[in-house]
Amino acid sequence: DAKTTQPNSMESNEEEPVHLPCNHSTISGTDYIHWYRQLPSQGPEYVIHGLTSNVNNRMASLAIAEDRKSSTLILHRATLRDAAVYYCILRDYAGGTSYGKLTFGQGTILTVHP
Amino acid sequence: NAGVTQTPKFQVLKTGQSMTLQCAQDMNHEYMSWYRQDPGMGLRLIHYSVGAGITDQGEVPNGYNVSRSTTEDFPLRLLSAAPSQTSVYFCASSYLGFGTGELFFGEGSRLTVL
């Protein structure tokens, strides 16, 4: 199964940009890259996903390396409400092993300082 | 829409007791799954289903049973509870959508086994 690697923790100041990295060196050609975040005492929530091209939505941007072996979640202006655990996972769209067997690592704990 | 509904939100069991955690979704999602999250840890996949009548094991299936008789419901059964099963349990669902399906999570069920 393709696996992802993320730093255990990162810190940021409020209103500054945050770049959260994820390595997925064994990604297959049919894996989408998904990001989720988990606020304290809540279930995870979807943030963004992409396949090859960079993606933007109202919450964040996703930058995907040309070889797809890494990606970066970008929060353009961090707020205190962005303090959470951020998870990067891979989801196969072609019936491969990660089609249903979605595995989350330990994620990155983001601390935002006022 | 109610989204993903988990019941109960809190439960205390004695060692050896059995119980069922309920999960229901009203979004007609093909994919449903159960995760457990221990304190300070990431999510670990217990079981998942890609449609009614189809289930498969995740990373930590021992001690848990599942069935999927309808699209809407995916109950998780603890056959003989053990203290090691003390955890927060999350149910998630999504369209399979060729890997693009966004996962929707329930609010979690906190289980304590004495």
HADDOCK unambig.tbl for C-alpha pairs under 7 A between the chains (distance, minus, plus):
assign (segid A and resid 32 and name CA) (segid B and resid 99 and name CA) 6.01 0.50 0.50
assign (segid A and resid 32 and name CA) (segid B and resid 100 and name CA) 6.80 0.50 0.50
assign (segid A and resid 42 and name CA) (segid B and resid 107 and name CA) 6.04 0.50 0.50
assign (segid A and resid 43 and name CA) (segid B and resid 90 and name CA) 6.91 0.50 0.50
assign (segid A and resid 43 and name CA) (segid B and resid 105 and name CA) 5.79 0.50 0.50
assign (segid A and resid 43 and name CA) (segid B and resid 106 and name CA) 6.19 0.50 0.50
assign (segid A and resid 43 and name CA) (segid B and resid 107 and name CA) 5.23 0.50 0.50
assign (segid A and resid 43 and name CA) (segid B and resid 108 and name CA) 6.32 0.50 0.50
assign (segid A and resid 44 and name CA) (segid B and resid 105 and name CA) 6.22 0.50 0.50
assign (segid A and resid 45 and name CA) (segid B and resid 104 and name CA) 6.78 0.50 0.50
assign (segid A and resid 45 and name CA) (segid B and resid 105 and name CA) 6.81 0.50 0.50
assign (segid A and resid 46 and name CA) (segid B and resid 102 and name CA) 6.41 0.50 0.50
assign (segid A and resid 46 and name CA) (segid B and resid 103 and name CA) 6.52 0.50 0.50
assign (segid A and resid 91 and name CA) (segid B and resid 99 and name CA) 5.28 0.50 0.50
assign (segid A and resid 92 and name CA) (segid B and resid 99 and name CA) 5.26 0.50 0.50
assign (segid A and resid 93 and name CA) (segid B and resid 98 and name CA) 4.00 0.50 0.50
assign (segid A and resid 93 and name CA) (segid B and resid 99 and name CA) 3.87 0.50 0.50
assign (segid A and resid 94 and name CA) (segid B and resid 98 and name CA) 6.55 0.50 0.50
assign (segid A and resid 99 and name CA) (segid B and resid 99 and name CA) 6.86 0.50 0.50
assign (segid A and resid 100 and name CA) (segid B and resid 48 and name CA) 6.85 0.50 0.50
assign (segid A and resid 100 and name CA) (segid B and resid 50 and name CA) 6.67 0.50 0.50
assign (segid A and resid 101 and name CA) (segid B and resid 58 and name CA) 6.25 0.50 0.50
assign (segid A and resid 103 and name CA) (segid B and resid 44 and name CA) 6.75 0.50 0.50
assign (segid A and resid 103 and name CA) (segid B and resid 45 and name CA) 6.37 0.50 0.50
assign (segid A and resid 104 and name CA) (segid B and resid 42 and name CA) 6.58 0.50 0.50
assign (segid A and resid 104 and name CA) (segid B and resid 43 and name CA) 5.63 0.50 0.50
assign (segid A and resid 104 and name CA) (segid B and resid 44 and name CA) 6.67 0.50 0.50
assign (segid A and resid 105 and name CA) (segid B and resid 42 and name CA) 5.81 0.50 0.50
assign (segid A and resid 105 and name CA) (segid B and resid 43 and name CA) 6.97 0.50 0.50
assign (segid A and resid 106 and name CA) (segid B and resid 41 and name CA) 6.00 0.50 0.50
assign (segid A and resid 106 and name CA) (segid B and resid 42 and name CA) 4.16 0.50 0.50
assign (segid A and resid 107 and name CA) (segid B and resid 42 and name CA) 6.75 0.50 0.50
